[in-house]
Amino acid sequence: ELENQLTTKSKTLDELKQSLALNGSAEQTPEALSFKIAELCKMVDSIVSQVAQLKTSMQSILEQWRAYDEVYAEVSLMTTRYSYCIDQCKPSVMSLEALKKQVKTLQ
């Protein structure tokens, strides 16, 4: 989105340069307007550079988050498996009467 806005602003600056070259201005000298436009162009170039750096940085961060998500999913699955195993390995607590009944059934 920022790149699109910067492209639009750059086009507007180019149009201003062309307009200045063709018409001039009665309020300000062409040199003063040309200087201001040049400064604006430098600012736009600086912002474009910053956006490119930000984009590179964000791509790196996105890759790190993807790696984190993959590892998190794996750890979550392992935790669920271990929790299930622990639940299955727990001795069930039965009353003495229930144990006697089970022994009779097994005999």
C-alpha positions in Angstrom: 0.0 0.0 0.0 2.8 2.4 0.9 4.6 1.5 -2.4 1.4 2.4 -4.3 1.0 5.7 -2.5 4.7 6.5 -3.1 4.3 5.7 -6.8 1.3 8.0 -7.0 3.1 10.9 -5.2 6.2 10.4 -7.5 3.9 10.7 -10.5 2.4 13.9 -9.1 5.9 15.3 -8.5 6.8 14.5 -12.1 3.7 16.3 -13.3 4.6 19.3 -11.2 8.1 19.4 -12.7 6.6 19.3 -16.2 4.1 21.9 -15.3 6.8 24.2 -13.9 8.9 23.7 -17.0 6.0 24.7 -19.2 4.3 27.4 -17.2 6.4 28.9 -14.6 4.8 30.7 -11.7 4.1 34.3 -11.0 4.1 33.9 -7.2 7.5 32.1 -6.9 10.5 32.0 -9.1 10.9 28.8 -11.2 14.2 28.3 -9.4 12.6 28.3 -6.0 9.8 25.9 -7.1 12.4 23.7 -8.8 14.4 23.6 -5.6 11.3 22.6 -3.6 10.4 19.9 -6.1 13.9 18.6 -6.0 13.8 18.4 -2.2 10.5 16.6 -2.4 11.9 14.2 -4.8 14.8 13.5 -2.5 12.4 12.9 0.4 10.3 10.5 -1.8 13.5 8.6 -2.7 14.5 8.4 0.9 11.0 7.1 1.9 11.1 4.6 -1.0 14.5 3.4 0.3 13.1 3.1 3.9 10.0 1.2 2.6 12.3 -1.2 0.8 14.4 -1.8 4.0 11.2 -2.2 6.0 9.8 -4.7 3.4 13.1 -6.8 3.6 12.9 -6.7 7.4 9.3 -7.7 7.5 9.9 -10.6 5.1 12.7 -11.8 7.5 10.3 -11.5 10.4 7.6 -13.3 8.5 9.9 -16.2 7.8 10.8 -16.4 11.5 7.1 -16.4 12.5 6.5 -19.2 10.0 9.3 -21.3 11.5 7.9 -20.5 15.0 4.5 -21.7 13.9 5.8 -24.9 12.5 7.8 -25.7 15.7 4.9 -24.6 17.9 2.6 -27.0 16.1 5.1 -29.8 16.4 5.6 -29.1 20.2 1.8 -28.9 20.7 1.3 -32.2 19.0 4.0 -33.8 21.1 2.6 -32.4 24.3 -0.8 -33.8 23.4 0.7 -37.2 22.7 2.7 -37.2 26.0 -0.4 -36.1 27.9 -2.4 -38.9 26.5 0.4 -41.4 27.3 0.6 -40.2 30.9 -3.2 -40.5 31.2 -3.1 -44.1 29.9 -0.2 -45.1 32.1 -1.7 -43.8 35.4 -2.9 -46.6 37.5 -6.6 -46.4 38.0 -7.7 -46.0 41.6 -10.3 -48.5 42.4 -12.0 -49.3 45.6 -11.3 -52.6 47.4 -14.7 -54.0 46.6 -14.2 -53.2 42.8 -10.8 -54.9 42.9 -12.2 -58.0 44.6 -15.0 -58.1 42.0 -12.4 -57.8 39.2 -10.3 -60.6 40.7 -13.3 -62.9 40.9 -14.2 -62.1 37.3 -10.7 -62.8 36.1 -10.6 -66.2 38.0 
